[in-house]
Amino acid sequence: MGKQQRLWLRQELPRLTQAGVIDELNAARLDAWCAADDKGEYSNKLLTTFATLGAGLIVLGVLLLLAFNWSELPRALRLLLALTPLATMQALGAYTLIRKRFSPVWREAVSTGLVLAIGAALALVSQIYQLPGDIDRFLLVWAALALPLLYLFEAVAGCLLYLTAITVWAMIRQLEGGQAVFFWIMFLLVLPRLVLAVRKAPAAMGSLALLWMFIIDLAICLGLTLEKVMPGLWMLEYAAFFAALYLAGSFWFDRGLSAPRNPLRTSGFLGTWILTFLLTYSWPWEEIGWYNLRTDPNFIPSAAVVDYVVLAVIVLSFLALLVLGFRQKRFRALPTAFLPLLLWPAYYLVAGHPGRDFFQVFVHLGLNLAILAVAVYYILDGYGRRQMAQINGGILLLVTQIALRFIFVEGFFEHLLVRGFIFIAIGAAFLAGNALLVWRFRKEQAS
């Protein structure tokens, strides 16, 4: 039984006892069992976290000790010392797989130490023999060697290190003017690890940490790996990406979970609305589309094929989830996923008519009206369902839209007194509306 189910059961025990479903003795036993299970789960998580941190610190500490008078040691001794941490961690890894296979504490700690030991051995051997190579090549080789460990130990920390390594590699490649398309191959190689973890225990802390890391990793690298031959393609890609995340979280993981425990829905919601508000400004729409293709030697047209393939995969995933939502009649999740459906015709209008400001004004007006419509829908639907959180969400969207349109504009520091009064008025209206609705709902419950 998961933590949320145990919490619900403990909250229901007084009502069940009062209704005569169970007696007080059994209620006390159930409460004690739930409390003990919660304490055991918390202890395991704490042990796993500290063991992982401890293993990482030990490996790093050993490396610092080896650095003392390193250059004065004979080459053979330096090679032996460089490989000793790796050999030690390999021995511990074999012991863990044979004797401690079902201990998450051992798996997390040893896999973390082993991944760090691999990176340290690579760096030290390269330094000993003066092997040529850049930091991006080192990160790629390190990630490739660590990949099998992610499946052998089924550990979370190793996956986080792997994803960090390939993300930093993609950043370095782009900063140096290179091409980071190979990121997608490395990402697809680790994707089954995420799927297995989520299917096995979707509400576990390890699965949630992996989901958050995968989402952050994708959100960063979607833009990094774009060849950007066609300006503005990022808008279509990110809109479909965040909308697909939101729909997936709403359909598959939305079981009354809090925002941090539903990474797909939370990140999709935040990403969609941040992008929507961003696109209500004029600068993202300047010089976009196929009439403004970049022909600079730094841009490789053949590499842009990967951009179109990634965009097609994301869009098809979004459309499949949209159809699933209609078939399952999950209509409440659909308004937040409106952005890609509006953005595609908007992109076509602006990109197909360069230099005509009328179409940009039309698109800006359409996006603002769409934000207004969705915000009003949230308020009305929340009022009908007596959901204060949803009502506040709709009001927050309206307040954000007003702030961006009439407050955070050019010349912000002019007329600060007027803007201050506007902020106070909006805040007072927000608080008054909340107080009125809470009073109304309590009055209805009392009657």
C-alpha positions in Angstrom: 0.0 0.0 0.0 1.4 3.4 -1.0 1.9 6.4 1.2 -1.2 8.2 -0.2 -3.4 5.2 0.4 -2.1 4.8 4.0 -2.7 8.5 4.7 -6.3 8.2 3.3 -7.0 5.2 5.4 -5.7 6.9 8.6 -8.0 9.8 7.9 -11.0 7.6 7.4 -10.5 5.5 10.5 -12.5 7.8 12.9 -15.5 7.9 10.5 -15.4 4.1 10.0 -15.3 3.6 13.8 -18.2 6.0 14.3 -20.2 4.3 11.7 -19.6 0.9 13.4 -17.8 -0.6 10.4 -14.8 -1.5 12.6 -14.3 -1.4 16.4 -11.9 0.9 18.2 -9.4 -1.9 18.8 -9.0 -2.8 15.1 -8.9 1.0 14.3 -6.0 1.4 16.7 -4.2 -1.6 15.2 -4.7 -0.2 11.6 -3.4 3.2 12.7 -0.3 1.7 14.4 0.4 -0.5 11.3 0.1 2.5 8.9 2.4 4.6 11.2 5.0 1.9 11.4 5.0 1.4 7.7 5.4 5.1 7.1 8.4 5.2 9.5 10.0 2.2 7.8 9.6 3.7 4.3 11.0 7.0 5.6 14.0 5.2 7.1 14.8 3.3 3.9 14.7 6.5 1.8 16.9 8.3 4.3 19.4 5.4 4.4 19.5 5.3 0.6 20.1 9.0 0.3 22.9 9.1 2.8 24.5 5.9 1.5 24.5 7.4 -2.0 26.0 10.7 -0.8 28.5 8.9 1.3 29.7 6.7 -1.5 30.2 9.7 -3.8 32.1 11.6 -1.2 34.4 8.7 -0.4 35.3 8.3 -4.1 35.9 12.0 -4.4 38.0 12.0 -1.2 40.2 9.2 -2.4 40.8 11.2 -5.6 41.8 14.2 -3.7 44.3 12.1 -1.6 45.8 10.7 -4.8 46.2 14.3 -6.1 48.8 15.0 -3.4 52.3 14.9 -5.0 50.7 13.2 -8.0 53.2 14.4 -10.6 56.2 13.2 -8.6 55.0 9.5 -8.5 56.3 7.0 -11.1 54.0 6.4 -14.0 53.4 2.7 -13.1 52.4 3.7 -9.5 50.1 6.4 -10.8 48.4 4.0 -13.1 47.9 1.5 -10.3 46.5 4.2 -8.0 44.2 5.5 -10.8 42.7 2.0 -11.3 42.5 1.0 -7.6 39.2 2.9 -6.9 37.7 1.4 -10.0 38.7 -2.1 -9.1 37.5 -1.7 -5.6 34.1 -0.4 -6.7 33.8 -3.3 -9.3 34.4 -5.8 -6.5 31.7 -4.1 -4.4 29.5 -4.1 -7.4 29.9 -7.8 -7.9 29.2 -8.4 -4.2 26.0 -6.2 -4.4 24.7 -8.0 -7.5 25.3 -11.5 -5.9 24.4 -10.9 -2.2 22.6 -7.6 -1.9 20.6 -7.6 -5.1 17.3 -6.6 -3.3 18.8 -3.9 -1.2 18.2 -0.4 -2.7 20.7 1.1 -0.2 23.5 -1.1 -1.6 22.5 -0.7 -5.2 22.3 3.1 -5.1 25.6 3.6 -3.1 27.7 1.1 -5.1 26.4 2.2 -8.5 27.1 5.9 -7.7 30.6 5.1 -6.5 31.2 2.9 -9.6 30.0 5.6 -12.1 32.2 8.2 -10.4 35.2 5.7 -10.3 34.8 5.1 -14.1 35.0 8.9 -14.8 38.0 9.3 -12.5 39.8 6.4 -14.1 39.2 7.8 -17.6 40.5 11.3 -16.5 43.6 10.0 -14.7 44.6 7.5 -17.4 44.3 10.3 -20.0 46.4 12.6 -17.9 49.1 9.9 -17.2 49.6 9.0 -20.9 48.9 12.6 -22.2 46.1 11.3 -24.4 44.5 14.0 -26.6 40.9 14.7 -26.1 38.4 17.4 -25.1 35.9 17.5 -22.3 33.0 16.8 -24.6 34.6 13.6 -25.8 35.4 12.6 -22.2 31.7 13.1 -21.1 30.5 11.0 -24.0 32.8 8.1 -23.4 32.1 8.3 -19.6 28.3 8.1 -20.3 28.7 5.2 -22.7 30.7 3.2 -20.2 28.3 3.9 -17.4 25.2 3.0 -19.4 25.2 -0.8 -18.7 25.4 -0.1 -14.9 22.0 1.7 -15.1 20.3 -1.5 -16.0 22.4 -3.8 -13.9 21.8 -2.0 -10.6 18.5 -0.3 -11.4 19.6 2.7 -9.4 18.4 6.3 -9.6 21.6 8.2 -8.9 23.5 6.6 -11.7 20.7 7.6 -14.2 20.9 11.2 -12.9 24.7 11.3 -13.4 24.3 9.8 -16.9 21.6 12.4 -17.9 23.7 15.2 -16.5 26.7 14.0 -18.5 24.9 13.9 -21.8 23.2 17.2 -21.2 26.5 19.0 -20.4 28.0 17.3 -23.5 25.2 18.7 -25.7 25.7 22.2 -24.2 29.5 22.1 -24.8 29.0 20.9 -28.4 26.6 23.7 -29.2 28.8 26.4 -27.5 31.7 25.2 -29.6 29.6 25.4 -32.8 29.3 21.7 -33.2 26.3 19.4 -33.7 24.6 17.7 -30.7 22.3 15.4 -32.6 24.0 12.3 -31.1 22.3 13.3 -27.8 19.1 11.7 -29.0 20.8 8.3 -29.5 22.2 8.5 -25.9 18.9 9.6 -24.6 17.0 6.7 -26.4 19.4 4.2 -24.9 18.5 5.2 -21.3 14.7 5.7 -22.0 13.8 2.0 -21.3 15.2 2.4 -17.8 12.7 5.2 -17.1 9.8 3.2 -18.5 10.7 0.2 -16.4 11.0 2.2 -13.2 7.7 4.0 -13.8 5.8 0.9 -14.6 7.2 -0.9 -11.6 6.5 1.8 -9.0 5.0 5.0 -10.5 4.6 6.7 -7.1 8.0 5.8 -5.7 10.5 8.6 -4.9 13.1 7.1 -7.3 10.6 7.0 -10.2 9.5 10.6 -9.5 13.1 11.8 -9.4 13.8 10.1 -12.7 10.7 11.6 -14.3 11.7 15.1 -13.1 15.2 14.6 -14.4 14.1 13.3 -17.8 11.7 16.2 -18.2 14.3 18.8 -17.3 16.8 17.1 -19.6 14.4 17.1 -22.5 13.3 20.7 -21.9 16.9 21.8 -22.1 18.1 19.7 -25.0 15.1 20.2 -27.3 16.3 23.7 -27.9 20.0 22.8 -27.6 20.0 20.2 -30.3 18.0 22.2 -32.9 20.0 23.2 -35.9 17.8 26.3 -36.2 18.0 26.5 -39.9 14.3 27.4 -39.9 13.7 30.2 -37.4 10.9 29.9 -35.0 10.7 26.1 -35.2 11.3 26.0 -31.4 7.8 27.4 -30.8 6.1 24.5 -32.4 8.3 22.0 -30.8 8.0 23.3 -27.2 4.3 23.9 -27.5 3.6 20.3 -28.6 6.1 19.0 -26.0 4.6 20.7 -23.0 1.0 20.0 -24.1 1.8 16.3 -24.5 3.4 16.2 -21.0 0.3 17.8 -19.5 -2.1 15.3 -21.3 0.0 12.3 -20.3 0.1 13.4 -16.7 -3.6 14.0 -16.7 -4.6 10.7 -18.3 -2.1 8.3 -16.8 -0.9 9.7 -13.5 -3.6 12.0 -12.3 -5.0 10.2 -9.2 -5.3 13.1 -6.7 -1.5 13.4 -6.5 0.1 16.6 -5.4 2.0 18.8 -8.0 5.5 17.5 -7.1 4.3 13.9 -7.3 2.9 14.3 -10.8 5.9 15.6 -12.8 4.3 15.2 -16.2 1.2 17.2 -15.5 2.9 19.9 -13.4 5.8 20.5 -15.9 3.4 20.4 -18.8 1.0 22.9 -17.2 3.8 25.4 -16.2 5.6 25.0 -19.5 2.5 25.5 -21.6 1.5 28.7 -19.8 4.9 30.2 -19.6 5.3 29.6 -23.3 1.9 31.0 -24.0 2.5 34.2 -22.2 5.9 34.5 -23.8 4.4 34.3 -27.3 2.1 37.2 -26.6 5.1 39.4 -27.2 6.2 40.4 -30.6 9.9 39.5 -30.6 9.5 35.6 -30.9 7.5 36.2 -34.1 10.1 38.3 -35.9 11.7 36.8 -39.1 10.4 33.3 -38.7 9.6 30.6 -41.2 10.7 29.2 -44.5 11.3 32.7 -46.1 14.0 33.4 -43.5 16.0 30.2 -43.7 19.5 30.6 -42.3 22.3 30.0 -44.9 25.3 30.9 -42.7 28.1 28.3 -42.9 27.6 27.6 -39.2 24.2 26.1 -40.0 24.0 22.6 -41.6 20.9 22.1 -43.7 21.3 18.3 -43.7 21.4 18.3 -39.9 18.1 20.1 -39.9 16.4 16.9 -40.9 16.7 15.7 -37.3 14.8 18.9 -36.2 11.9 17.9 -38.4 12.0 14.3 -37.3 11.9 15.3 -33.6 9.1 17.7 -34.3 7.1 15.1 -36.1 7.5 12.6 -33.2 6.4 15.2 -30.6 3.5 16.4 -32.7 2.2 12.8 -33.4 2.5 12.0 -29.7 0.5 15.1 -28.8 -2.2 14.3 -31.4 -2.4 10.7 -30.1 -2.9 11.9 -26.6 -5.5 14.4 -27.8 -7.5 11.7 -29.5 -7.2 9.5 -26.4 -8.6 12.4 -24.3 -11.7 12.7 -26.6 -12.2 9.0 -26.7 -12.1 8.7 -22.9 -14.1 11.9 -22.5 -11.4 13.6 -20.4 -12.5 17.0 -21.5 -11.4 19.0 -18.5 -7.7 18.3 -19.4 -8.1 19.6 -22.9 -8.3 23.5 -22.5 -4.7 23.7 -21.2 -3.5 21.8 -24.2 -4.9 24.4 -26.7 -1.6 26.1 -27.5 -0.3 23.8 -30.3 -3.7 23.9 -32.1 -3.6 27.7 -32.1 0.1 28.0 -32.8 0.3 26.0 -36.0 -2.1 28.2 -38.0 -0.6 31.3 -36.3 2.9 30.2 -37.4 1.7 29.6 -40.9 0.1 33.1 -41.1 3.1 35.0 -39.8 5.8 32.9 -41.6 3.9 32.9 -44.9 3.4 36.7 -44.9 6.8 38.3 -43.9 6.8 42.0 -43.3 3.1 42.3 -42.7 2.5 43.4 -39.2 -1.3 42.9 -39.5 -0.9 39.1 -39.1 1.3 39.5 -36.0 -1.3 41.8 -34.4 -4.0 39.2 -35.3 -2.0 36.4 -33.7 -1.3 38.4 -30.6 -5.0 39.2 -30.3 -6.0 35.6 -30.8 -3.5 34.3 -28.1 -4.7 36.9 -25.6 -8.4 36.0 -26.2 -7.5 32.3 -25.8 -5.8 33.0 -22.5 -8.9 35.0 -21.4 -11.3 32.2 -22.5 -9.4 29.4 -20.7 -9.0 31.5 -17.5 -12.8 32.2 -17.5 -13.5 28.5 -18.1 -11.3 27.5 -15.2 -13.1 30.0 -12.9 -16.6 28.9 -14.0 -15.8 25.2 -14.0 -14.1 25.5 -10.6 -17.1 27.4 -9.2 -19.5 24.7 -10.5 -17.4 22.0 -8.8 -16.7 24.0 -5.7 -12.9 23.7 -6.3 -11.1 26.8 -4.8 -7.7 25.7 -6.2 -9.1 25.7 -9.8 -10.8 29.0 -9.3 -7.6 30.6 -8.0 -5.7 29.1 -10.9 -8.1 30.8 -13.4 -7.8 34.1 -11.5 -4.0 33.8 -11.4 -4.0 33.5 -15.2 -6.1 36.6 -15.5 -3.9 38.6 -13.1 -0.8 37.4 -15.0 -2.3 38.5 -18.3 -3.2 41.9 -17.0 0.2 42.3 -15.4 2.1 41.4 -18.6 -0.2 43.6 -20.9 -0.5 46.7 -18.8 2.2 46.7 -16.2 5.4 44.9 -17.3 5.8 46.9 -20.5 8.4 49.3 -21.9 8.9 52.3 -19.5 8.1 50.2 -16.5 9.9 52.6 -14.2 7.8 55.5 -15.3 4.6 56.2 -13.4 5.6 53.8 -10.6 2.9 55.3 -8.3 0.1 54.4 -10.7 1.5 50.9 -11.2 1.8 50.4 -7.5 -1.9 51.3 -7.0 -2.8 48.9 -9.8 -0.9 46.1 -8.0 -2.7 46.9 -4.8 -6.1 47.0 -6.5 -5.6 43.6 -8.2 -4.3 42.0 -5.0 -7.3 43.4 -3.0 -9.7 42.1 -5.6 -8.0 38.7 -5.5 -8.3 38.4 -1.7 -11.9 39.8 -1.6 -13.0 37.3 -4.3 -11.4 34.4 -2.4 -13.0 35.4 0.9 -16.4 35.8 -0.7 -16.2 32.4 -2.4 -15.0 30.6 0.8 -17.9 32.2 2.7 -20.3 31.1 0.0 -19.1 27.5 -0.1 -19.1 27.2 3.7 -22.7 28.6 3.8 -23.8 26.0 1.3 -22.2 23.2 3.2 -23.8 24.3 6.4 -27.2 24.3 4.8 
